[in-house]
């Protein structure tokens, strides 16, 4: 692995930590908070190569598991992987990986192309893993968990839109400065 890739991994793990400093929004009917850390997952998957995207999220989760209070609301430690948000957290590396793989084949990464992929391989994948784990941890049936999670969809669409716009600009800047390889290099 090249030094620049290791730097990208560290930077995106740090971005996740910075996004965790912003306070979460807790809703009265579900223990899973609304956070901005989904944007970090979407950005890493939209900007980094697949392996680096996966490793940036894995590094972040390892730091959290070691006790760093980097999840929104100052949460950290191994115990967060046994709560209602556990499935969403564990899905971060996989979502970043699959999102990056889906973008790899694009000739140019436009906002609409990124938005569609971020929603399919980022947001929906997080739900596909997070909702069943949430149901198990909360001792509720899967359909109840799905209904509870519908409240997150509008916000996650906004996060995907913001991440799409940001990723297009960041990718152009990194490619112009040759810090992000173009297709075929």
N, C-alpha and C positions, 0 to 999 in steps of 0.2 A: 504494500500500500504506500502511495506517495504521501509526502508531507502535506501537500495541499489538501488531499482528501482527509487526512487526519485533522487538519485545521477546520475543514468544513463540518466534520462530525462534532468536534468540540463546540464550534460556534452555534450549531443548531441545538445541541444539548443545552447550551447556555440560554438560547432564545426561549426554550421550553421553561427553563427556570425563571427567567424574567417574566414570562407570561403568567407564571404561577404566583408572582408577587401581587398581581392584581386580585382584588378580593372576589370571591365567588358570589353568585346569586343563588341563595337557597330558596326553594319553593316549599310551601307548607305541606304539600302532599307527597313529596318524594325526597329521599335523602341524597340523591345524586344531584350535585350542584351544577349550575351553568357556569362554565369557565371559558376563558379565551385560549386555553392550551390546545384546543382542536386546531386552531389556526397554525400553531407551530408544527403539528403533525402534517397538515396539508402543505405547508411551505417546504418542509424538508423533503416530502415526497415529490413535490413539483420542481424542485431545484437540484437536488443531489442525485447522483447515480444510485441505482437500487441498493447496492451494498452499503454505501455511506448513509443513505436515508434510513435503512434498517438499523445500522449501528448507532446513529445519532439518537434515535428513540430508545434503543436498548441501553445505551450509556446513561441517558436521563433516568430511566427507570431503575437502573442499578444504583445511581446516586441517591435516588429517593428511598430505595430499599435499605440503604446504609444509614438512613435516618435524616438526611437533609430535608428540611421542611419546604420543599420546592413545589409541591402541589398547591393549587389555589386554596387559600385559607390557611396556609402554613402547615399543611399536613405532610407527613413523611414517615418513614419507618416501614418495616416489613408488614405491619398490621393493615396498611391501606390496601394490600392485595387480598384481604379477606373481608372487605366491605362491599356495599352495593355498587361501588364504582369500579371494582376490580376488573371486570370484563372489558370495560372501556380502556383502562390503563394497559392491560395486557395486549390489547389490539393495536396500540400505538405503533409498535415496530412493524407489524404485518401490514397495517394500512399504509404506512410510509413506503414500504417495499413494493406493494402491489400498485400503488399510485405511481411511483417512479417507473416501474416496469411498463405501465400503460402509456406513459408519456414518452418513453424512449423511442418509439417508432414514429413520433410526429416529426414532420419536416420543420414546422414552426409551431411554437407554443402560443396560440392566441388565447385571449380571455375565455371565449366560449368553449374551446376545446378543453382548456384546463378546468373550467367550472364543471363541465359534465363529468370528467374523470375524477375530479375531487369529490363530487357528490357520490358517484358510483363506488369508487375504490377507497374513498376516505370515509365520508360520513356514513353511508349505508353499511360498510364493513364494520365500522365501530359499533353501529346498532346491532348488526347480526351477531356479534360476539358479546357486546355489553348487555343487551336486553335479557338473554337467557341467564347470564350470570347474576344480573340484578334480581331476576325472578327467584332464583335459588337462594340468594343471600337474604332476600326479604320474605321468603316463605309465602310467595304469591304465585298464582298461575301465570303462564307466559302471556296470555291475552291481556291480563291486567297490567302487566309490565309494559306491553306494547302500547296500551292506551295511556299509561303514565308518561311514556317517552314521546308521544306525539307532540307534546308541548315544546320539545327541543327542536323540532324540524324547522320552523321559521328562522330561529336564531342560527342554526347550523347552515341554512341556505345563505344567510347574510355573511357568515364566517367564510364559507366557500367562495362567495363572490369577492370579498375583501382579499382573501388569500390568492385568488386568481389574478386580480389586478396587480397585487404586490409581486407575485411570482413572475409575471411577464416582465415587469420593470427590472426586477433583480436579475433575472436570466439575461436580459439584454445587456445590463451593466457588466455582469460577470463575463459574458462572452466577449464584449468589447475590450475588456481588460485582460482577456485570455486566462481568467481564473476558473472558467467553466468551459470544458471542451464542447465543441459543436459536434453534431452528428457525424460519425465517420472518423473522428480524430481520437 
